[in-house]
Amino acid sequence: MIVTIDGPAGAGKSSVSRRLADEIGFEFLDTGAMYRAIALKGLRAEVDWANVDLLVEYAKSATIDLSGRAVILDGEDVSHAIRSQQVTEVTRYAAGNIGVREELVRLQREIAAGKDIVTEGRDQGTLVFPQAECKIFLTASPEERARRRVGDLAARGESADFQVILQRQAKRDEEDMQREVGPLLKADDAVELMTDGMTEVEVLQKLVGIVQRYQ
Ligand code: C5P
């Protein structure tokens, strides 16, 4: 069974989706981490972001292992590095690259094949797994999402200004929704959950309830 969880940046998808997978005994796939990993690879190589083909080469040659709790890129644990603000800013070049998306979507389908899995991203219920049994669209207001992001960054020791984060988030939302391939979109058959004012435990309980309806 495949459970897809899509939604905008900062809706708290990653942590709650992983907890959901643990709770119901499913595997978990964080597809945003894959785009971040390719962006990190480009950043480290000081790639010219306009060089679209080179990024595709990176996506084809990279080994990304998400089978454990860590994100392993070419043998190195990059779980922490891929969450920096700098990587967050340049991930748009990986996410907006059609060839990179093709490669990562292929990998996502390969990873999920024959498994019980919770897969999280932007296009999981629409483009990658349109046949998924259970689809969830998780969202929250822009202000709530920006507040959470500021909190996450503070926990990493990175200071962030709320207004700046809010502005950048609006730009990322726009890019996510306007993207030609794999845009952020609620699937027609997805259940929408608005998480404003809810604790992570409350969101988790709701998600477990939704999945149980389809099991
Ligand atoms: O979810 P997260 O913030 O880690 O995703 C990083 C970036 O990767 C997002 O800004 C989004 O544009 C992109 N992404 C994507 N398709 C996915 C998952 C993430 O384009 N399935």
Residues whose N, C-alpha, C, O or C-beta is under 5 A from the ligand:
A	BS01	C5P	A9 T31 G32 A33 Y35 T91 A95 E120 G121 R122 D123 D176 G182
